[in-house]
Amino acid sequence: MRNLPIQTILSDSRKEKPNPETLVFGRSFTDHMFTAEYDEGIGWHSHRIVPYAPVTLDPAAIVFHYGQTVFEGLKAYRSSDGTVRLFRPEENMKRMNQSLDRLCMPKIDEEMALQALTELIQIEKDWIPTLKGTSLYIRPFVIANEAFLGVAPSKKYQFFIILSPVGSYYKEGIHPIKILVENEFVRAVKGGTGGAKTAGNYASGLKAQEVANERGLSQVLWLDGVERKYIEEVGSMNIFFKIDGEVVTPAINGSILEGITRKSILHLLHHWNIPVAERKVSIEEIQEAFEAGKLEEVFGTGTAAVISPVGELNWDGYKMVVNDGKTGPLARQLFNTLTNIQTGLAEDPFDWVLELKNELAKLA
Ligand SMILES: *Cc1c(COP(=O)(O)O)cnc(C)c1O
């Protein structure tokens, strides 16, 4: 890792840590955050770890008006021996640069970002819960903060990394979710920003999510924005189907966010010699497979839940109950394998985990 000077200003006070048993996602934040600034002609500068605090922005800051911003999401796990593990963090930094490029924002130095993250975690390591299923969620993000009401790329940016302890997604065991296949609203189209982790994609999806929730369904499955025919992905998860022994997931097409969990699952399936295909999947194909009794499993994949089995799909008044609404064996096997690698309970044959024990020793 690079050795960039990062100024550290420690907080005078420490917040009370939340009870790991009752932690909810994204509501509490640690004592410190990392930040750096960018100015056109200078580049990234003023890298620092400072007390977690509100930021002051000009009301004309470009991010408020034209949404020039990108984010990432990953997790740190801590085992009882104190080892801190990050799952493929270099993939997140790489993807952040792809998102930044799509939004005409300046790239970050990926090694700098990893170093900053490592130093921040060193300071905040007591915030990483150790209870089974819990972790420290890491949210790197960049905003455009030039005060200018013109529609043009900002000349000033700020990069942040904030940390939030999060609870187990599956406190009462894995429960399959019910999904609304969205027929009216669309999330993204080819040529748009669906492939980037940028705020606008999520704001535009809220309306459909609201409709789904009113119907007692917890997530939206997006269809392609042109024909409403081909399956894209779920809210913040990629989607997989097991049809007659073969695992199928929509191919990356420019409007789907390429998940790191998705990538890891594809790798595992290939490694296990399970037939797998990345291709176009139409909702009619899923309906036909369901009617023929060949739709064996459906599950979503993403950092937050890792694997989220789907027990029910609702499409245009047509209901498909998958695997009796229960978690299937493949979803369970993938969940166990991935979470065991992430938490150090299993070998890491693909070198996916960055153990911070060594990195932290270097800094100490
Ligand atoms: C983050 C995200 C995913 C999942 O990506 P992971 O890297 O696996 O966490 C999938 N779809 C969308 C829209 C996302 O924002």
The ligand as a Gaussian input file, in Angstrom:
#p B3LYP/6-31G(d) Opt

LIG

0 1
 C      -24.542000      -2.137000      -4.921000
 C      -25.572000      -2.691000      -5.847000
 C      -25.627000      -4.059000      -6.169000
 C      -24.795000      -5.109000      -5.506000
 O      -23.429000      -4.909000      -5.598000
 P      -22.438000      -5.620000      -4.576000
 O      -21.105000      -5.170000      -5.020000
 O      -22.641000      -7.084000      -4.710000
 O      -22.819000      -5.133000      -3.222000
 C      -26.536000      -4.463000      -7.137000
 N      -27.381000      -3.578000      -7.718000
 C      -27.373000      -2.274000      -7.398000
 C      -28.307000      -1.368000      -8.083000
 C      -26.472000      -1.792000      -6.439000
 O      -26.494000      -0.509000      -6.104000

